[in-house]
Every structure is written in structure tokens, then in C-alpha cells.
Amino acid sequence: MKSYALAILLSMLVAAGYAFQNTGDVVVRFMMWEKTLPQGLWDILLFAAGGLLMWIVSLASLVEIRGALQRKIKDQEERIRQLEQEKQQLIEALKKNPANEAHVPQGNQEPTSPGIGDKQ
């Protein structure tokens, strides 16, 4: 945030220097509107208007990105909820049928069939 404040302060100082060096009057006409302003002031006003316009556009973009991320979060939360329900159903199914636990193979069990070279 400090870098933004420093950049704005520097821009303001440069703009003020520009305005003081360009004091000649300029007649600005737009449609039926006509105004006489110093050139430096007119340029600074145009620069500020452009900055404001770009800030508004960036806010609109930020709102759009935020909406997309919120939709993604909702989708992920729904997926988590579905997986939690599935997990709970599996746990309940195992609790109802304890015979399934007895048939679960163990990793360190001895083989029951004779191997090659075993005497019978």
C-alpha cells in the first residue's frame, strides 16, 4: 500500500510542476460547452479523469473475478458435502455389517497354499 501512496504522491508532484510550467490558456470546446482553462490544468484534469475511469473498470473486473471465485467455492463446498455424506453412509454400512471386517485381508498373513519346494 505504501508503494501506491508513494506513486500517487510522485505523480501529483510531476503534474503540479507541469501545470505551473504550462500556464497558457486553452479554449476547450465540447458539443455546446466551451471553457477557457490553463493548459496545465486541463491536462491534469484529463489525466485524473482517465485514472478514475481506469479505476472504475478495474473495480468491475474485480467484482467479476470475485463472483467467479465465489461460485467455485460454492461448488467445492457442495462437493465436500457430498463426499462427507458418502463417507458417513460407508461408515454406517460397515457398522451394520460387522462380518465384513472379519474378511478384510491383513498384509502380514502367511500364505495358505503350499509354495514350490514345500513338502506336503
DSSP file (Angstrom, degrees, kcal/mol; ACC not computed):
  #  RESIDUE AA STRUCTURE BP1 BP2  ACC     N-H-->O    O-->H-N    N-H-->O    O-->H-N    TCO  KAPPA ALPHA  PHI   PSI    X-CA   Y-CA   Z-CA
    1    1 A M     >        0   0    0      0, 0.0     4,-2.0     0, 0.0     5,-0.2   0.000 360.0 360.0 360.0 -34.5    0.0    0.0    0.0
    2    2 A K  H  >  +     0   0    0      1,-0.2     4,-2.4     2,-0.2     5,-0.2   0.865 360.0  55.8 -64.0 -35.2    2.9    2.3    0.7
    3    3 A S  H  > S+     0   0    0      2,-0.2     4,-2.3     1,-0.2    -1,-0.2   0.876 106.6  50.3 -66.7 -35.8    4.2    2.0   -2.8
    4    4 A Y  H  > S+     0   0    0      2,-0.2     4,-2.6     1,-0.2    -1,-0.2   0.927 111.0  48.3 -65.5 -44.4    0.8    3.1   -4.2
    5    5 A A  H  X S+     0   0    0     -4,-2.0     4,-2.4     1,-0.2    -2,-0.2   0.899 112.4  49.2 -63.0 -40.1    0.8    6.2   -2.0
    6    6 A L  H  X S+     0   0    0     -4,-2.4     4,-2.5     2,-0.2    -1,-0.2   0.903 111.2  49.4 -65.4 -41.0    4.3    7.0   -3.0
    7    7 A A  H  X S+     0   0    0     -4,-2.3     4,-2.4     2,-0.2    -2,-0.2   0.900 112.1  48.1 -65.0 -41.0    3.5    6.6   -6.7
    8    8 A I  H  X S+     0   0    0     -4,-2.6     4,-2.5     2,-0.2    -2,-0.2   0.923 111.9  49.5 -65.5 -43.9    0.4    8.9   -6.3
    9    9 A L  H  X S+     0   0    0     -4,-2.4     4,-2.1     1,-0.2    -2,-0.2   0.922 112.1  48.0 -61.1 -44.6    2.4   11.5   -4.4
   10   10 A L  H  X S+     0   0    0     -4,-2.5     4,-2.3     1,-0.2    -1,-0.2   0.905 111.4  50.6 -62.9 -41.9    5.1   11.4   -7.1
   11   11 A S  H  X S+     0   0    0     -4,-2.4     4,-2.6     1,-0.2    -1,-0.2   0.899 109.6  50.9 -62.1 -40.9    2.5   11.7   -9.9
   12   12 A M  H  X S+     0   0    0     -4,-2.5     4,-2.4     2,-0.2    -1,-0.2   0.900 110.0  49.3 -64.9 -40.3    0.9   14.7   -8.1
   13   13 A L  H  X S+     0   0    0     -4,-2.1     4,-2.2     2,-0.2    -2,-0.2   0.920 112.7  46.9 -65.2 -43.2    4.3   16.5   -7.8
   14   14 A V  H  X S+     0   0    0     -4,-2.3     4,-2.3     1,-0.2    -2,-0.2   0.913 113.1  49.7 -64.0 -42.2    5.1   15.9  -11.5
   15   15 A A  H  X S+     0   0    0     -4,-2.6     4,-2.6     2,-0.2    -2,-0.2   0.890 109.7  51.0 -64.7 -39.4    1.6   17.1  -12.5
   16   16 A A  H  X S+     0   0    0     -4,-2.4     4,-2.2     2,-0.2    -1,-0.2   0.918 110.5  49.1 -65.1 -42.2    1.9   20.2  -10.4
   17   17 A G  H  X S+     0   0    0     -4,-2.2     4,-1.4     1,-0.2    -2,-0.2   0.906 112.0  48.9 -61.1 -41.9    5.3   21.0  -12.0
   18   18 A Y  H  X S+     0   0    0     -4,-2.3     4,-1.4     1,-0.2    -2,-0.2   0.914 110.4  50.8 -63.3 -44.0    3.7   20.5  -15.4
   19   19 A A  H  < S+     0   0    0     -4,-2.6    21,-0.4     1,-0.2    22,-0.2   0.887 109.7  49.6 -64.2 -39.5    0.8   22.7  -14.6
   20   20 A F  H  < S+     0   0    0     -4,-2.2     3,-0.3     1,-0.2    -1,-0.2   0.797 112.3  48.4 -70.8 -26.9    3.0   25.6  -13.3
   21   21 A Q  H  < S+     0   0    0     -4,-1.4     2,-0.6     1,-0.2    -1,-0.2   0.705 110.5  52.1 -85.0 -19.9    5.1   25.4  -16.5
   22   22 A N     <  +     0   0    0     -4,-1.4    18,-2.5    -3,-0.2    19,-0.3  -0.701  60.8 144.3-118.4  78.2    2.2   25.4  -18.9
   23   23 A T        +     0   0    0     -2,-0.6    -1,-0.1    -3,-0.3    -3,-0.1   0.447  29.2 121.9 -97.1  -0.3    0.1   28.4  -17.9
   24   24 A G        -     0   0    0     14,-0.1    15,-3.2    -3,-0.1    16,-0.2  -0.347  68.1-109.5 -63.7 143.0   -1.1   29.4  -21.4
   25   25 A D  E     -A   38   0A   0     13,-0.3     2,-0.4    14,-0.1    -1,-0.1  -0.476  30.9-165.2 -77.7 144.2   -4.8   29.5  -21.8
   26   26 A V  E     -A   37   0A   0     11,-3.3    11,-2.5    -2,-0.2     2,-0.7  -0.992  16.4-136.0-128.1 134.7   -6.6   26.8  -23.9
   27   27 A V  E     -A   36   0A   0     -2,-0.4     2,-0.6     9,-0.2     9,-0.2  -0.831  21.3-160.7 -92.5 120.4  -10.2   27.1  -25.2
   28   28 A V  E     -A   35   0A   0      7,-3.6     7,-2.6    -2,-0.7     2,-0.5  -0.898   8.4-174.3-106.1 123.5  -11.9   23.7  -24.7
   29   29 A R  E     +A   34   0A   0     -2,-0.6     2,-0.4     5,-0.2     5,-0.2  -0.971   9.6 170.0-120.2 130.3  -15.0   23.1  -26.8
   30   30 A F  E >   -A   33   0A   0      3,-2.8     3,-3.1    -2,-0.5     2,-0.3  -0.933  66.1 -54.3-141.2 115.3  -17.2   20.0  -26.4
   31   31 A M  T 3  S-     0   0    0     -2,-0.4     0, 0.0     1,-0.3     0, 0.0  -0.376 124.7 -18.2  51.5-110.2  -20.5   19.9  -28.2
   32   32 A M  T 3  S+     0   0    0     -2,-0.3     2,-0.4    -3,-0.1    -1,-0.3   0.376 119.1  98.9-103.4   3.7  -22.2   23.1  -27.0
   33   33 A W  E <   +A   30   0A   0     -3,-3.1    -3,-2.8     2,-0.0     2,-0.4  -0.734  47.3 178.9 -95.2 138.7  -19.9   23.6  -24.0
   34   34 A E  E     +A   29   0A   0     -2,-0.4     2,-0.3    -5,-0.2    -5,-0.2  -0.990   4.2 167.8-142.7 131.0  -16.9   26.0  -24.1
   35   35 A K  E     -A   28   0A   0     -7,-2.6    -7,-3.6    -2,-0.4     2,-0.6  -0.999  27.3-140.2-144.9 141.2  -14.5   26.8  -21.4
   36   36 A T  E     +A   27   0A   0     -2,-0.3    -9,-0.2    -9,-0.2   -11,-0.1  -0.922  35.5 160.8-104.1 120.1  -11.1   28.6  -21.2
   37   37 A L  E     -A   26   0A   0    -11,-2.5   -11,-3.3    -2,-0.6     2,-0.1  -0.931  46.6 -92.6-133.9 155.2   -8.6   26.9  -18.9
   38   38 A P  E  >  -A   25   0A   0      0, 0.0     4,-2.5     0, 0.0   -13,-0.3  -0.464  39.3-122.4 -64.6 143.7   -4.8   26.9  -18.4
   39   39 A Q  H  > S+     0   0    0    -15,-3.2     4,-2.6     1,-0.2     5,-0.2   0.901 109.6  51.2 -58.3 -44.1   -3.2   24.2  -20.5
   40   40 A G  H  > S+     0   0    0    -18,-2.5     4,-2.2   -21,-0.4    -1,-0.2   0.909 111.3  47.4 -61.1 -43.1   -1.6   22.5  -17.5
   41   41 A L  H  > S+     0   0    0    -19,-0.3     4,-2.5   -22,-0.2    -1,-0.2   0.916 111.6  50.9 -64.5 -43.0   -4.8   22.4  -15.5
   42   42 A W  H  X S+     0   0    0     -4,-2.5     4,-2.2     1,-0.2    -2,-0.2   0.919 111.1  48.3 -60.5 -44.6   -6.7   21.0  -18.5
   43   43 A D  H  X S+     0   0    0     -4,-2.6     4,-2.4     1,-0.2    -1,-0.2   0.896 111.5  49.8 -64.4 -40.2   -4.1   18.2  -19.0
   44   44 A I  H  X S+     0   0    0     -4,-2.2     4,-2.7    -5,-0.2    -1,-0.2   0.906 109.8  51.3 -65.7 -40.7   -4.1   17.3  -15.3
   45   45 A L  H  X S+     0   0    0     -4,-2.5     4,-2.4     2,-0.2    -2,-0.2   0.910 111.2  47.9 -62.3 -41.8   -8.0   17.1  -15.3
   46   46 A L  H  X S+     0   0    0     -4,-2.2     4,-2.4     2,-0.2    -2,-0.2   0.913 112.1  49.3 -64.8 -41.9   -7.8   14.8  -18.4
   47   47 A F  H  X S+     0   0    0     -4,-2.4     4,-2.4     2,-0.2    -2,-0.2   0.923 112.4  47.7 -62.0 -44.6   -5.2   12.6  -16.7
   48   48 A A  H  X S+     0   0    0     -4,-2.7     4,-2.5     2,-0.2    -2,-0.2   0.896 110.8  51.3 -64.5 -40.3   -7.3   12.4  -13.5
   49   49 A A  H  X S+     0   0    0     -4,-2.4     4,-2.4     2,-0.2    -1,-0.2   0.906 110.6  49.1 -64.1 -40.4  -10.4   11.6  -15.4
   50   50 A G  H  X S+     0   0    0     -4,-2.4     4,-2.4     2,-0.2    -2,-0.2   0.910 111.2  49.5 -64.3 -41.9   -8.5    8.8  -17.3
   51   51 A G  H  X S+     0   0    0     -4,-2.4     4,-2.0     2,-0.2    -2,-0.2   0.906 111.7  48.6 -62.5 -41.8   -7.2    7.4  -14.0
   52   52 A L  H  X S+     0   0    0     -4,-2.5     4,-2.2     2,-0.2    -2,-0.2   0.908 110.9  50.4 -64.4 -42.6  -10.7    7.5  -12.4
   53   53 A L  H  X S+     0   0    0     -4,-2.4     4,-2.2     1,-0.2    -2,-0.2   0.918 111.2  48.0 -62.4 -43.7  -12.2    5.7  -15.5
   54   54 A M  H  X S+     0   0    0     -4,-2.4     4,-2.4     1,-0.2    -1,-0.2   0.860 109.5  53.8 -66.4 -34.5   -9.5    3.0  -15.3
   55   55 A W  H  X S+     0   0    0     -4,-2.0     4,-2.0     2,-0.2    -1,-0.2   0.908 108.7  49.0 -64.6 -41.5  -10.1    2.6  -11.6
   56   56 A I  H  X S+     0   0    0     -4,-2.2     4,-2.0     2,-0.2    -2,-0.2   0.910 111.5  49.3 -64.3 -42.0  -13.8    2.1  -12.2
   57   57 A V  H  X S+     0   0    0     -4,-2.2     4,-2.1     1,-0.2    -2,-0.2   0.906 110.1  50.9 -63.5 -41.2  -13.1   -0.5  -15.0
   58   58 A S  H  X S+     0   0    0     -4,-2.4     4,-2.3     1,-0.2    -1,-0.2   0.862 107.8  53.4 -66.4 -33.9  -10.7   -2.3  -12.7
   59   59 A L  H  X S+     0   0    0     -4,-2.0     4,-2.4     2,-0.2    -1,-0.2   0.907 107.7  50.6 -64.5 -41.0  -13.3   -2.4   -9.9
   60   60 A A  H  X S+     0   0    0     -4,-2.0     4,-2.0     1,-0.2    -2,-0.2   0.910 111.2  48.6 -62.5 -41.2  -15.8   -4.0  -12.4
   61   61 A S  H  X S+     0   0    0     -4,-2.1     4,-2.5     1,-0.2    -2,-0.2   0.904 110.1  51.9 -64.0 -41.5  -13.2   -6.6  -13.3
   62   62 A L  H  X S+     0   0    0     -4,-2.3     4,-2.5     1,-0.2    -2,-0.2   0.895 108.7  50.3 -62.7 -41.0  -12.5   -7.3   -9.6
   63   63 A V  H  X S+     0   0    0     -4,-2.4     4,-2.2     2,-0.2    -1,-0.2   0.899 110.7  50.4 -63.8 -40.8  -16.2   -7.8   -9.0
   64   64 A E  H  X S+     0   0    0     -4,-2.0     4,-1.9     2,-0.2    -2,-0.2   0.922 112.3  45.8 -64.0 -44.7  -16.4  -10.3  -11.9
   65   65 A I  H  X S+     0   0    0     -4,-2.5     4,-2.3     1,-0.2    -2,-0.2   0.905 111.6  52.5 -65.3 -41.3  -13.4  -12.3  -10.7
   66   66 A R  H  X S+     0   0    0     -4,-2.5     4,-2.3     1,-0.2    -1,-0.2   0.901 108.1  51.2 -62.4 -40.9  -14.8  -12.3   -7.1
   67   67 A G  H  X S+     0   0    0     -4,-2.2     4,-2.1     2,-0.2    -1,-0.2   0.904 109.7  49.9 -62.3 -41.5  -18.1  -13.7   -8.4
   68   68 A A  H  X S+     0   0    0     -4,-1.9     4,-2.0     1,-0.2    -2,-0.2   0.904 111.7  48.2 -64.4 -40.8  -16.4  -16.4  -10.3
   69   69 A L  H  X S+     0   0    0     -4,-2.3     4,-2.3     2,-0.2    -2,-0.2   0.874 109.4  52.5 -68.3 -36.7  -14.3  -17.4   -7.2
   70   70 A Q  H  X S+     0   0    0     -4,-2.3     4,-2.3     2,-0.2    -1,-0.2   0.895 109.0  50.1 -66.0 -38.7  -17.5  -17.4   -5.0
   71   71 A R  H  X S+     0   0    0     -4,-2.1     4,-2.2     2,-0.2    -2,-0.2   0.907 110.6  50.1 -63.6 -40.1  -19.2  -19.8   -7.5
   72   72 A K  H  X S+     0   0    0     -4,-2.0     4,-2.3     2,-0.2    -2,-0.2   0.896 109.5  50.9 -65.1 -39.9  -16.1  -22.0   -7.4
   73   73 A I  H  X S+     0   0    0     -4,-2.3     4,-2.7     2,-0.2    -1,-0.2   0.917 109.6  50.2 -63.2 -43.4  -16.2  -22.0   -3.6
   74   74 A K  H  X S+     0   0    0     -4,-2.3     4,-2.2     2,-0.2    -2,-0.2   0.907 110.6  49.7 -62.1 -41.3  -19.8  -23.0   -3.5
   75   75 A D  H  X S+     0   0    0     -4,-2.2     4,-2.2     2,-0.2    -1,-0.2   0.909 112.2  47.8 -62.7 -42.2  -19.2  -25.8   -6.0
   76   76 A Q  H  X S+     0   0    0     -4,-2.3     4,-2.5     2,-0.2    -2,-0.2   0.895 110.8  50.9 -67.3 -39.7  -16.3  -27.1   -3.8
   77   77 A E  H  X S+     0   0    0     -4,-2.7     4,-2.4     2,-0.2    -1,-0.2   0.892 110.2  50.2 -64.5 -38.6  -18.4  -26.9   -0.7
   78   78 A E  H  X S+     0   0    0     -4,-2.2     4,-2.3     2,-0.2    -2,-0.2   0.911 110.7  49.4 -64.1 -42.4  -21.2  -28.9   -2.4
   79   79 A R  H  X S+     0   0    0     -4,-2.2     4,-2.4     2,-0.2    -2,-0.2   0.901 110.8  50.0 -63.6 -41.4  -18.6  -31.5   -3.4
   80   80 A I  H  X S+     0   0    0     -4,-2.5     4,-2.5     2,-0.2    -2,-0.2   0.914 109.8  51.1 -62.4 -43.0  -17.3  -31.7    0.1
   81   81 A R  H  X S+     0   0    0     -4,-2.4     4,-2.2     1,-0.2    -2,-0.2   0.909 110.5  48.9 -62.0 -42.3  -20.8  -32.1    1.5
   82   82 A Q  H  X S+     0   0    0     -4,-2.3     4,-2.4     1,-0.2    -1,-0.2   0.915 112.1  48.1 -63.4 -43.0  -21.5  -34.9   -1.0
   83   83 A L  H  X S+     0   0    0     -4,-2.4     4,-2.4     2,-0.2    -2,-0.2   0.871 109.9  52.3 -67.0 -36.4  -18.2  -36.7   -0.1
   84   84 A E  H  X S+     0   0    0     -4,-2.5     4,-2.4     2,-0.2    -1,-0.2   0.904 110.3  48.6 -64.8 -40.6  -19.0  -36.3    3.7
   85   85 A Q  H  X S+     0   0    0     -4,-2.2     4,-2.4     2,-0.2    -2,-0.2   0.924 111.9  48.9 -63.8 -43.9  -22.4  -37.9    3.1
   86   86 A E  H  X S+     0   0    0     -4,-2.4     4,-2.1     1,-0.2    -2,-0.2   0.902 111.3  49.9 -62.7 -41.0  -20.9  -40.7    1.2
   87   87 A K  H  X S+     0   0    0     -4,-2.4     4,-2.3     2,-0.2    -1,-0.2   0.918 110.6  49.6 -61.8 -44.5  -18.3  -41.3    3.9
   88   88 A Q  H  X S+     0   0    0     -4,-2.4     4,-2.4     1,-0.2    -2,-0.2   0.894 109.9  51.2 -63.7 -40.2  -21.0  -41.3    6.5
   89   89 A Q  H  X S+     0   0    0     -4,-2.4     4,-2.2     2,-0.2    -1,-0.2   0.892 110.3  49.3 -63.8 -39.9  -23.0  -43.9    4.5
   90   90 A L  H  X S+     0   0    0     -4,-2.1     4,-2.0     2,-0.2    -2,-0.2   0.901 110.8  49.5 -66.5 -40.7  -20.0  -46.1    4.2
   91   91 A I  H  X S+     0   0    0     -4,-2.3     4,-2.0     2,-0.2    -2,-0.2   0.918 112.0  48.3 -64.0 -43.0  -19.3  -45.9    7.9
   92   92 A E  H  X S+     0   0    0     -4,-2.4     4,-2.0     1,-0.2    -2,-0.2   0.881 109.7  52.8 -64.9 -38.2  -22.9  -46.8    8.7
   93   93 A A  H  X S+     0   0    0     -4,-2.2     4,-1.3     1,-0.2    -1,-0.2   0.889 109.9  48.2 -65.1 -38.6  -22.8  -49.7    6.3
   94   94 A L  H  < S+     0   0    0     -4,-2.0    -1,-0.2     1,-0.2    -2,-0.2   0.870 110.6  51.3 -68.7 -36.4  -19.7  -51.1    8.0
   95   95 A K  H  < S+     0   0    0     -4,-2.0    -2,-0.2     1,-0.2    -1,-0.2   0.856 109.5  50.3 -68.5 -35.0  -21.3  -50.7   11.4
   96   96 A K  H  < S+     0   0    0     -4,-2.0    -1,-0.2     1,-0.3    -2,-0.2   0.812 116.6  40.9 -72.9 -29.8  -24.4  -52.6   10.3
   97   97 A N    ><  +     0   0    0     -4,-1.3     3,-1.3    -5,-0.2     4,-0.3  -0.744  61.7 168.5-122.5  81.6  -22.5  -55.5    8.9
   98   98 A P  T >>  +     0   0    0      0, 0.0     3,-0.9     0, 0.0     4,-0.7   0.656  69.3  77.3 -70.4 -13.1  -19.6  -56.3   11.2
   99   99 A A  H 3> S+     0   0    0      1,-0.2     4,-0.8     2,-0.2     3,-0.5   0.791  83.9  65.4 -66.0 -26.0  -18.9  -59.6    9.3
  100  100 A N  H <4 S+     0   0    0     -3,-1.3     3,-0.4     1,-0.2    -1,-0.2   0.826  94.0  58.9 -64.4 -30.9  -17.2  -57.5    6.6
  101  101 A E  H X4 S+     0   0    0     -3,-0.9     3,-0.9    -4,-0.3    -1,-0.2   0.823  99.7  56.8 -70.1 -30.0  -14.5  -56.6    9.0
  102  102 A A  H 3< S+     0   0    0     -4,-0.7    -1,-0.2    -3,-0.5    -2,-0.2   0.771 105.0  52.0 -71.9 -24.9  -13.5  -60.2    9.6
  103  103 A H  T 3< S+     0   0    0     -4,-0.8    -1,-0.2    -3,-0.4    -2,-0.2   0.384  77.5 116.1 -93.4   3.4  -12.9  -60.8    5.8
  104  104 A V  S <  S-     0   0    0     -3,-0.9     2,-0.1    -4,-0.2    -3,-0.0  -0.629  70.8-121.9 -74.3 121.9  -10.6  -57.8    5.4
  105  105 A P        -     0   0    0      0, 0.0     2,-0.3     0, 0.0    -2,-0.1  -0.357  19.1-136.8 -68.5 143.4   -7.2  -59.3    4.4
  106  106 A Q    >   -     0   0    0      1,-0.1     3,-0.8    -2,-0.1     0, 0.0  -0.737   9.5-133.0 -96.4 148.0   -4.2  -58.5    6.6
  107  107 A G  T 3  S+     0   0    0     -2,-0.3    -1,-0.1     1,-0.2     0, 0.0   0.748 101.1  49.0 -73.6 -25.1   -0.9  -57.6    5.0
  108  108 A N  T 3  S+     0   0    0      2,-0.0    -1,-0.2    -3,-0.0     2,-0.1   0.073  78.9 131.4-106.2  23.5    1.3  -59.9    7.2
  109  109 A Q    <   -     0   0    0     -3,-0.8     3,-0.0     1,-0.1     0, 0.0  -0.473  60.0-115.0 -76.9 147.7   -0.7  -63.1    6.8
  110  110 A E        -     0   0    0     -2,-0.1     2,-0.1     1,-0.1    -1,-0.1  -0.563  37.6-101.9 -75.6 142.2    1.1  -66.4    6.0
  111  111 A P        -     0   0    0      0, 0.0    -1,-0.1     0, 0.0     4,-0.1  -0.420  24.4-153.5 -65.3 142.7    0.1  -67.9    2.6
  112  112 A T  S    S+     0   0    0     -2,-0.1    -2,-0.0     2,-0.1     0, 0.0   0.674  72.7  74.4 -92.3 -20.0   -2.3  -70.8    2.9
  113  113 A S  S    S-     0   0    0      1,-0.1     2,-0.1     0, 0.0     0, 0.0  -0.733  91.6-106.0 -95.5 145.1   -1.3  -72.7   -0.2
  114  114 A P        -     0   0    0      0, 0.0     2,-0.1     0, 0.0     3,-0.1  -0.408  34.9-142.3 -68.4 142.7    2.0  -74.6   -0.4
  115  115 A G    >   -     0   0    0      1,-0.2     3,-1.5    -4,-0.1     2,-0.2  -0.281  38.3 -63.7 -93.4-177.0    4.7  -72.9   -2.4
  116  116 A I  T 3  S+     0   0    0      1,-0.3    -1,-0.2    -2,-0.1     3,-0.1  -0.496 123.7  19.2 -68.7 133.2    7.3  -74.5   -4.7
  117  117 A G  T 3  S+     0   0    0      1,-0.3     2,-0.3    -2,-0.2    -1,-0.3   0.351  90.3 131.7  89.1  -6.4    9.6  -76.8   -2.8
  118  118 A D    <   -     0   0    0     -3,-1.5     2,-0.3     1,-0.0    -1,-0.3  -0.598  56.0-127.4 -77.8 140.2    7.3  -77.2    0.2
  119  119 A K              0   0    0     -2,-0.3    -4,-0.1     1,-0.1    -1,-0.0  -0.676 360.0 360.0 -86.1 140.5    6.8  -80.8    1.3
  120  120 A Q              0   0    0     -2,-0.3    -1,-0.1    -6,-0.0    -2,-0.0   0.414 360.0 360.0-107.8 360.0    3.3  -81.9    1.7
